[in-house]
Amino acid sequence: MQRPHRYHAQQQPPARTRIMADTDTLAPIMVDDRTVACDGGDGPLGHPRVFLRIEDHDVTCPYCSRHYVLREGAGGGSEH
């Protein structure tokens, strides 16, 4: 007796795969601080929260490729 297949060939890929593929089309996220926290968004479909430091004018999350851009004139103060 053969067990039924769990997934059908016509099903869409898992939601996480679709979300990660869609990050290439996301617009840059404008921020006011040189330190940003990224968790990938989308609740449980995100990734571990990481804190990214903007050294020059932008930074990209290594997990989800979200692109954070420092607003012009922002982040000039001394930070810890």
Beta strands, then each sheet from edge to edge (+ up, - down):
strand 1: 29-31
strand 2: 35-38
strand 3: 50-53
strand 4: 58-60
strand 5: 67-70
sheet 1: 1+ 5+ 4-
sheet 2: 2+ 3-
end
